[in-house]
Amino acid sequence: MDFELSSEQQMWRESVHEFAAKEVKSRARETDEHARFNWEAVGKMGPLGLLGLNVPEAYGGTGIDAVSAAIAIEELGWACGSTALAIAAHNGLACAPLALFGSEALKQRWLPRLAGGQGQLGALALTEPGAGSDLGGGVRTSAVLEGEAWIIVGQKMWTTNASIADVIVTLCRTDRDRMSLILVPTGTPGLHIGPPEKKMGLRGSPTHAVTYDEVRVPRENLVGVEGEGLAQTLAVLDGGRIGIGALAVGLAQAAFEEALQYAQARETFGEPIARRQAIQFMLADAASEIEAGRLMVYRAASLKQRGQPFTVAAAQAKLLATEMAERVTRNAIQIHGGYGYSAEFPVERIYRDARLMTIGEGTSEIQRIVIARGILGLR
């Protein structure tokens, strides 16, 4: 399969890269140190199309192809992991289920707001305190239909964007054996967003526990068909894994560039350390593995774009790209030596940001299960 980018995709990459370098990367250190979300950059993303990557043009979105969407997240990841994760979650986890499964009324009401750059973002609430990867059996948050309203009771954990979102798409158990996705505006009475989690990395991307204390939302806020929430969620996560893979590639690329520059400038025993074979091997491995991860991500995105099955390809891309990013960012610190362990150098932050990528949206172990079941034909 040929992955040569079209001229339009190349121009898109250059446009996003230029924006990311100016508006996102320049604030990355501040975003991390102060756990401060970069609203200044996000406020400028709407006109560029970065807030509507998964939204059709008819609803104010970008209408771009899946490879171009992956390119955008990759470039944002290159600039700042925190900002990239928030935007990836907004696009891939909040806008995607509405675009894929939402009623025409939900799409008309919410997608133009979320894609239009008016400072409105979205979130998806899945994980619960007693269940991580076990969405099928571990979800206890319930929604009961009373008249024309859903009454939601329960608790979610690790909800990215909760405090900066206008809507949270929530996975609820609507009867004993079935679940549904329901859209909950964040201003709804009974919805309580906990303080931001104190995290190892990605500090500028707020993550929260969310409590639903008899939250009442209109019946029409049901996303798609009642009882199809788990299948919808798994489909959304397939696309989200492409985004996380792309983000990981961007983080690895940034770390590689920092390591390459440092290796050429830093001298020991009268010559740059880039002349040392040990350093050259790490740089060679990084360049090769980054390219492999990028191609895997683009392949999965291409399958998605063509409407072909991409569940296994997305899991493979996320597995390879995220584990690659952890190796590359680790070695970037090693190349920097003691300086790499200092917050004065970007590789320290990039390494911390990359660590989540093998955990979020399905751990590496879950990806291996998905891949194995796919190649064995198991369900």
Helices and strands as residue ranges (DSSP letters): H 7-19, I 20-24, G 25-27, H 28-33, H 39-42, H 45-48, G 57-59, H 66-79, H 81-89, I 90-95, H 96-101, H 104-115, E 121-125, H 135-138, E 142-146, E 149-160, G 162-164, E 165-173, E 179-185, E 191-193, E 207-218, G 219-221, E 222-223, H 229-265, E 267-268, E 271-272, G 273-275, H 277-305, H 311-336, G 337-341, H 346-354, G 355-358, H 364-376
